[in-house]
Amino acid sequence: MSEPRLFTVRPLSKQARNDHKDAFRVYLSSSSLAALKLRAGDACTLNYSGECAKTVIAWSATENIQTTVVQTSRTLQDCYGVKLGEKVSISKIDGSLGEIESISFVECSDIERMARYGPLPPSERHHWAWALEFPLARCDALAVGLIFDLELKGQRRSFKVATMRALNQTTHTTLLRFTENSKILIGDGSDGESEVQCFDIQVQSSGLGGMGRQIDSINESLADFNMGSGIVAMPSFYEHTRGVLLYGPKGTGKSALLRQIQAAGWRKAFNIGSSTFSRNIGDGETKLRNLFQDAIRCQPSVVVIDQVDFIAPKRTSLDSQSLTSVLCECLDLARGAMVLVVAATRHPNEVDDALRTPHRLATEIELHVPTAHDRAEILRAICGYKSPVLSDRLIDMMAEKTHGYVGADLFALLQLVCRKARQRQINKADSNSGHLHRTSMLTSDSSDDLATKETVPLEVQEADVLTALQETRPTAMREVFLETPKVRWSDIGGQHDIKRRLQKAVERPLKHPERMRRLNVNSKKGILLYGPPGCSKTLTVKALATEAGLNFMAVKGAEILSMYVGESERALRDIFRKARSARPSIIFFDEIDAIASKRSSTSQGGVNVLTTLLNEMDGIEELKSVLVVAATNKPEVIDPALMRPGRLDNILYIGPPDFEARKEILNIWCRKSVVHPDVSLEELAWKTEGYSGAEIVSICETAGDAALDEEEETGQAQDIRWGHFEIALKQVKRQITDSVIQQYEQWGDSIDI
């Protein structure tokens, strides 16, 4: 069998007609028609690129063309996907083209016209079907994908052939002829007929814990897209919701909520992500316009944009490669359409301001770090309600101990808890069955024994949860390389009033928020600890962080200061940002006098740092669930603005320990050492009057050094005796004088707070 004759596809030299009458004609030279045994008007097949054969109509070229060339219209190239320069073969079809029994159209108007006119109402479809009869009758033949432009009642719309049904079911050509008996149908672009459009678009809360308020807010906006909301007549100036911006820290459930919104019952959902667009900005603009055009055509629809700050970042003079202007244009064109745009970002301030307007992304919804109640809901949503794995008691315990954890953190924690529980059960089974049984199982070649071995359900115990908690940290705190201090209240002697006041400041907002709301009492925002050096200010804050179980950030005041302009302020803002993300949390500023000294005209850099600190503590953005604790030895140099109500408004003096406190400090240290029974701690407490806690500990350690010296001389183990303490009392001098204490007390009496 001879090889088929190949032709090269070339465009028509004359301008194509607008009515598609000759759209599917292929023009050949007279000699080529004769060689193929074709006459003008014969139906034939076009074969190319491994595609299925397409039906065309042979026609004689009106100009002299080469015998290896076939001329085609642009319409044929678009409908069939034929490329210029492509090699094709042509063969005759026996018989004529079949007739159309019914032909269906879908609207494909451009985005601007679809937005202006809206979707074609079902009641108007028969008028447009009647208007299509004349242009269809003029065509030699029709194919799927052919587009017709019509103007009727002041509107210009475009319709594309979606499907054709042949009168003779045995006809398999891609071209069919339209007759006066052919039926015209105009659909809505969806599967199946839908004359009555009724949608119930609503976001379900199943599988999403701790997002009740956010879901209610979204459903309130979605009422604009539901038929049921039509019972309330809205005023003429009202415009339905067109855009929603979700924002919140990493792991708070933005992507999960976006998936739930997509499944809310739309006709079609469209997804845009950073991977949707290539580096070519022009291709991205075309994709974006086409996507919105499809969304308007498939109303009501939703366009979901994850990481919108990647597509439309805040513009700068150095950055022009963004899709912000095109996205704004598409949102404006879709203004009258039933299209909702939902975007998500971590930081709303990183999204271009042009999108955050009342006519674009008007509704902004924050997904905050979950509270204890929210965390319990999230855990139950992950495990399933009435979970056989975790009891309600364990879930509530995990919720209480996971301050600052977001949904992703809780999911990761549950995975670790399950692994810990599994390993514990495996270890227990191994110890019960014995080493010999385990060895025989590991060396067995029979897979049937392993397959038939009875499995036991996973049992999670409190120890598994506590072990997993020690190995995990919330996302917001992972970039803060800080180990939570392991200091307990029992490690600090005395200061019982200070401990009680600190415990109240931290625990009341967590344990009794409803009581505080009832009495209109706000939680403390800041605590200032002042006093002489060595009086356990820093140690007290470490114990507070350990006992409260909150996320803890310790900052040395001098470490923030930088020689570069603006760096100190940026570092300070970053500290508060991390603390807000991990709330409830504690920020501890040691030596705060380094960054909060009184303002003067000669120290502009320090003024800027202090201003930043004041704004972060009590500025426009309220500081919630973040306790600021500061310590200083020089309270007199701190700017008074920092100590007004709403900032460091709880000022506590930590002075040298009294007699009972000194006894406690000595007891705590001696319990961990070997002290001879003849040592009277009560007498030692009297002799250390006026010493700071650090100095008392130094006395004990110096006495221990004296005992070690004696042990090295005699070669015999020595207890710490009274004589060793007498040596230490002579070596360690009291640093806190009465005049120093008097200065602190006078400053405390002078402050007005």
ChimeraX attribute file (.defattr): number of C-alpha atoms within 10 A of each C-alpha:
attribute: neighborCount
match mode: 1-to-1
recipient: residues
	/A:1	3
	/A:2	4
	/A:3	6
	/A:4	11
	/A:5	14
	/A:6	17
	/A:7	21
	/A:8	17
	/A:9	20
	/A:10	16
	/A:11	17
	/A:12	15
	/A:13	11
	/A:14	8
	/A:15	9
	/A:16	15
	/A:17	10
	/A:18	12
	/A:19	14
	/A:20	21
	/A:21	17
	/A:22	20
	/A:23	25
	/A:24	26
	/A:25	24
	/A:26	24
	/A:27	25
	/A:28	27
	/A:29	21
	/A:30	18
	/A:31	12
	/A:32	19
	/A:33	19
	/A:34	11
	/A:35	11
	/A:36	13
	/A:37	11
	/A:38	22
	/A:39	15
	/A:40	16
	/A:41	15
	/A:42	18
	/A:43	22
	/A:44	25
	/A:45	18
	/A:46	19
	/A:47	19
	/A:48	18
	/A:49	11
	/A:50	6
	/A:51	11
	/A:52	12
	/A:53	18
	/A:54	16
	/A:55	26
	/A:56	28
	/A:57	25
	/A:58	24
	/A:59	23
	/A:60	18
	/A:61	17
	/A:62	12
	/A:63	10
	/A:64	9
	/A:65	14
	/A:66	13
	/A:67	16
	/A:68	14
	/A:69	20
	/A:70	27
	/A:71	21
	/A:72	24
	/A:73	22
	/A:74	17
	/A:75	19
	/A:76	21
	/A:77	16
	/A:78	12
	/A:79	15
	/A:80	20
	/A:81	11
	/A:82	21
	/A:83	17
	/A:84	14
	/A:85	13
	/A:86	13
	/A:87	18
	/A:88	18
	/A:89	16
	/A:90	24
	/A:91	19
	/A:92	18
	/A:93	16
	/A:94	9
	/A:95	9
	/A:96	14
	/A:97	23
	/A:98	21
	/A:99	21
	/A:100	23
	/A:101	20
	/A:102	17
	/A:103	21
	/A:104	18
	/A:105	25
	/A:106	20
	/A:107	23
	/A:108	21
	/A:109	23
	/A:110	17
	/A:111	22
	/A:112	16
	/A:113	19
	/A:114	25
	/A:115	23
	/A:116	14
	/A:117	14
	/A:118	17
	/A:119	19
	/A:120	17
	/A:121	11
	/A:122	14
	/A:123	9
	/A:124	10
	/A:125	16
	/A:126	13
	/A:127	11
	/A:128	19
	/A:129	16
	/A:130	11
	/A:131	14
	/A:132	17
	/A:133	16
	/A:134	11
	/A:135	15
	/A:136	20
	/A:137	16
	/A:138	13
	/A:139	16
	/A:140	19
	/A:141	25
	/A:142	23
	/A:143	25
	/A:144	18
	/A:145	17
	/A:146	18
	/A:147	20
	/A:148	20
	/A:149	16
	/A:150	14
	/A:151	11
	/A:152	10
	/A:153	7
	/A:154	6
	/A:155	10
	/A:156	13
	/A:157	19
	/A:158	17
	/A:159	22
	/A:160	19
	/A:161	20
	/A:162	19
	/A:163	14
	/A:164	21
	/A:165	17
	/A:166	21
	/A:167	15
	/A:168	11
	/A:169	9
	/A:170	8
	/A:171	15
	/A:172	12
	/A:173	19
	/A:174	19
	/A:175	24
	/A:176	25
	/A:177	19
	/A:178	24
	/A:179	14
	/A:180	11
	/A:181	11
	/A:182	18
	/A:183	16
	/A:184	21
	/A:185	18
	/A:186	22
	/A:187	19
	/A:188	21
	/A:189	18
	/A:190	12
	/A:191	8
	/A:192	8
	/A:193	10
	/A:194	12
	/A:195	11
	/A:196	9
	/A:197	10
	/A:198	11
	/A:199	14
	/A:200	15
	/A:201	22
	/A:202	23
	/A:203	20
	/A:204	16
	/A:205	16
	/A:206	8
	/A:207	15
	/A:208	20
	/A:209	20
	/A:210	25
	/A:211	18
	/A:212	13
	/A:213	11
	/A:214	17
	/A:215	20
	/A:216	15
	/A:217	13
	/A:218	19
	/A:219	17
	/A:220	12
	/A:221	18
	/A:222	21
	/A:223	17
	/A:224	18
	/A:225	24
	/A:226	14
	/A:227	13
	/A:228	12
	/A:229	13
	/A:230	11
	/A:231	7
	/A:232	7
	/A:233	7
	/A:234	11
	/A:235	7
	/A:236	6
	/A:237	5
	/A:238	7
	/A:239	12
	/A:240	18
	/A:241	24
	/A:242	26
	/A:243	26
	/A:244	21
	/A:245	23
	/A:246	25
	/A:247	22
	/A:248	19
	/A:249	21
	/A:250	21
	/A:251	21
	/A:252	23
	/A:253	23
	/A:254	23
	/A:255	18
	/A:256	13
	/A:257	22
	/A:258	20
	/A:259	15
	/A:260	19
	/A:261	24
	/A:262	21
	/A:263	17
	/A:264	18
	/A:265	17
	/A:266	20
	/A:267	17
	/A:268	17
	/A:269	21
	/A:270	15
	/A:271	15
	/A:272	18
	/A:273	14
	/A:274	13
	/A:275	6
	/A:276	11
	/A:277	18
	/A:278	11
	/A:279	8
	/A:280	9
	/A:281	13
	/A:282	13
	/A:283	11
	/A:284	18
	/A:285	18
	/A:286	12
	/A:287	16
	/A:288	18
	/A:289	17
	/A:290	15
	/A:291	18
	/A:292	24
	/A:293	22
	/A:294	19
	/A:295	26
	/A:296	29
	/A:297	28
	/A:298	22
	/A:299	21
	/A:300	22
	/A:301	25
	/A:302	28
	/A:303	21
	/A:304	24
	/A:305	22
	/A:306	22
	/A:307	21
	/A:308	25
	/A:309	22
	/A:310	16
	/A:311	22
	/A:312	22
	/A:313	21
	/A:314	18
	/A:315	16
	/A:316	8
	/A:317	5
	/A:318	6
	/A:319	9
	/A:320	9
	/A:321	14
	/A:322	18
	/A:323	19
	/A:324	23
	/A:325	14
	/A:326	16
	/A:327	20
	/A:328	17
	/A:329	15
	/A:330	21
	/A:331	23
	/A:332	16
	/A:333	19
	/A:334	26
	/A:335	20
	/A:336	17
	/A:337	25
	/A:338	22
	/A:339	27
	/A:340	30
	/A:341	21
	/A:342	24
	/A:343	23
	/A:344	25
	/A:345	22
	/A:346	21
	/A:347	14
	/A:348	20
	/A:349	13
	/A:350	15
	/A:351	23
	/A:352	18
	/A:353	15
	/A:354	16
	/A:355	22
	/A:356	18
	/A:357	11
	/A:358	11
	/A:359	18
	/A:360	24
	/A:361	23
	/A:362	15
	/A:363	19
	/A:364	18
	/A:365	17
	/A:366	17
	/A:367	22
	/A:368	19
	/A:369	26
	/A:370	24
	/A:371	20
	/A:372	21
	/A:373	13
	/A:374	18
	/A:375	27
	/A:376	24
	/A:377	24
	/A:378	25
	/A:379	25
	/A:380	21
	/A:381	17
	/A:382	17
	/A:383	17
	/A:384	14
	/A:385	13
	/A:386	10
	/A:387	12
	/A:388	13
	/A:389	15
	/A:390	23
	/A:391	16
	/A:392	16
	/A:393	10
	/A:394	16
	/A:395	18
	/A:396	18
	/A:397	16
	/A:398	22
	/A:399	22
	/A:400	16
	/A:401	16
	/A:402	26
	/A:403	22
	/A:404	25
	/A:405	29
	/A:406	27
	/A:407	25
	/A:408	16
	/A:409	20
	/A:410	22
	/A:411	17
	/A:412	13
	/A:413	23
	/A:414	20
	/A:415	12
	/A:416	19
	/A:417	23
	/A:418	20
	/A:419	16
	/A:420	19
	/A:421	21
	/A:422	17
	/A:423	13
	/A:424	17
	/A:425	17
	/A:426	12
	/A:427	11
	/A:428	11
	/A:429	12
	/A:430	14
	/A:431	11
	/A:432	10
	/A:433	10
	/A:434	10
	/A:435	10
	/A:436	9
	/A:437	11
	/A:438	14
	/A:439	10
	/A:440	10
	/A:441	12
	/A:442	9
	/A:443	8
	/A:444	12
	/A:445	10
	/A:446	9
	/A:447	9
	/A:448	9
	/A:449	11
	/A:450	13
	/A:451	9
	/A:452	8
	/A:453	9
	/A:454	7
	/A:455	8
	/A:456	7
	/A:457	9
	/A:458	14
	/A:459	15
	/A:460	21
	/A:461	17
	/A:462	14
	/A:463	13
	/A:464	19
	/A:465	21
	/A:466	14
	/A:467	14
	/A:468	20
	/A:469	17
	/A:470	8
	/A:471	9
	/A:472	16
	/A:473	18
	/A:474	22
	/A:475	19
	/A:476	23
	/A:477	18
	/A:478	11
	/A:479	9
	/A:480	14
	/A:481	8
	/A:482	12
	/A:483	9
	/A:484	16
	/A:485	16
	/A:486	11
	/A:487	17
	/A:488	15
	/A:489	18
	/A:490	11
	/A:491	15
	/A:492	20
	/A:493	21
	/A:494	20
	/A:495	19
	/A:496	12
	/A:497	10
	/A:498	14
	/A:499	17
	/A:500	10
	/A:501	12
	/A:502	19
	/A:503	14
	/A:504	14
	/A:505	18
	/A:506	23
	/A:507	14
	/A:508	15
	/A:509	19
	/A:510	17
	/A:511	10
	/A:512	10
	/A:513	14
	/A:514	13
	/A:515	12
	/A:516	13
	/A:517	12
	/A:518	8
	/A:519	8
	/A:520	9
	/A:521	12
	/A:522	11
	/A:523	21
	/A:524	23
	/A:525	23
	/A:526	24
	/A:527	21
	/A:528	23
	/A:529	24
	/A:530	23
	/A:531	24
	/A:532	21
	/A:533	20
	/A:534	21
	/A:535	22
	/A:536	22
	/A:537	23
	/A:538	21
	/A:539	16
	/A:540	22
	/A:541	26
	/A:542	20
	/A:543	21
	/A:544	22
	/A:545	23
	/A:546	18
	/A:547	16
	/A:548	16
	/A:549	16
	/A:550	21
	/A:551	24
	/A:552	27
	/A:553	22
	/A:554	21
	/A:555	17
	/A:556	16
	/A:557	20
	/A:558	14
	/A:559	12
	/A:560	17
	/A:561	19
	/A:562	13
	/A:563	8
	/A:564	8
	/A:565	10
	/A:566	13
	/A:567	14
	/A:568	21
	/A:569	21
	/A:570	13
	/A:571	16
	/A:572	19
	/A:573	17
	/A:574	12
	/A:575	18
	/A:576	19
	/A:577	14
	/A:578	20
	/A:579	27
	/A:580	21
	/A:581	22
	/A:582	28
	/A:583	24
	/A:584	24
	/A:585	25
	/A:586	26
	/A:587	22
	/A:588	25
	/A:589	22
	/A:590	21
	/A:591	21
	/A:592	23
	/A:593	21
	/A:594	20
	/A:595	24
	/A:596	23
	/A:597	21
	/A:598	17
	/A:599	19
	/A:600	9
	/A:601	6
	/A:602	8
	/A:603	11
	/A:604	11
	/A:605	19
	/A:606	20
	/A:607	19
	/A:608	18
	/A:609	24
	/A:610	24
	/A:611	18
	/A:612	17
	/A:613	20
	/A:614	18
	/A:615	16
	/A:616	19
	/A:617	23
	/A:618	15
	/A:619	13
	/A:620	8
	/A:621	9
	/A:622	11
	/A:623	19
	/A:624	15
	/A:625	19
	/A:626	25
	/A:627	25
	/A:628	22
	/A:629	23
	/A:630	26
	/A:631	25
	/A:632	23
	/A:633	19
	/A:634	17
	/A:635	20
	/A:636	17
	/A:637	15
	/A:638	19
	/A:639	17
	/A:640	17
	/A:641	15
	/A:642	22
	/A:643	20
	/A:644	14
	/A:645	14
	/A:646	18
	/A:647	23
	/A:648	24
	/A:649	16
	/A:650	20
	/A:651	18
	/A:652	18
	/A:653	16
	/A:654	20
	/A:655	24
	/A:656	24
	/A:657	24
	/A:658	20
	/A:659	18
	/A:660	15
	/A:661	18
	/A:662	27
	/A:663	20
	/A:664	21
	/A:665	24
	/A:666	21
	/A:667	15
	/A:668	16
	/A:669	18
	/A:670	16
	/A:671	9
	/A:672	8
	/A:673	14
	/A:674	13
	/A:675	18
	/A:676	13
	/A:677	11
	/A:678	9
	/A:679	15
	/A:680	11
	/A:681	18
	/A:682	15
	/A:683	10
	/A:684	19
	/A:685	21
	/A:686	14
	/A:687	13
	/A:688	21
	/A:689	15
	/A:690	21
	/A:691	25
	/A:692	23
	/A:693	25
	/A:694	14
	/A:695	22
	/A:696	26
	/A:697	19
	/A:698	16
	/A:699	25
	/A:700	22
	/A:701	16
	/A:702	19
	/A:703	24
	/A:704	22
	/A:705	15
	/A:706	21
	/A:707	21
	/A:708	19
	/A:709	13
	/A:710	17
	/A:711	14
	/A:712	12
	/A:713	9
	/A:714	10
	/A:715	10
	/A:716	10
	/A:717	10
	/A:718	18
	/A:719	17
	/A:720	23
	/A:721	19
	/A:722	18
	/A:723	13
	/A:724	21
	/A:725	21
	/A:726	15
	/A:727	14
	/A:728	21
	/A:729	21
	/A:730	9
	/A:731	13
	/A:732	15
	/A:733	12
	/A:734	14
	/A:735	14
	/A:736	17
	/A:737	11
	/A:738	9
	/A:739	9
	/A:740	13
	/A:741	15
	/A:742	11
	/A:743	13
	/A:744	21
	/A:745	14
	/A:746	11
	/A:747	11
	/A:748	18
	/A:749	9
	/A:750	9
	/A:751	12
	/A:752	8
	/A:753	12
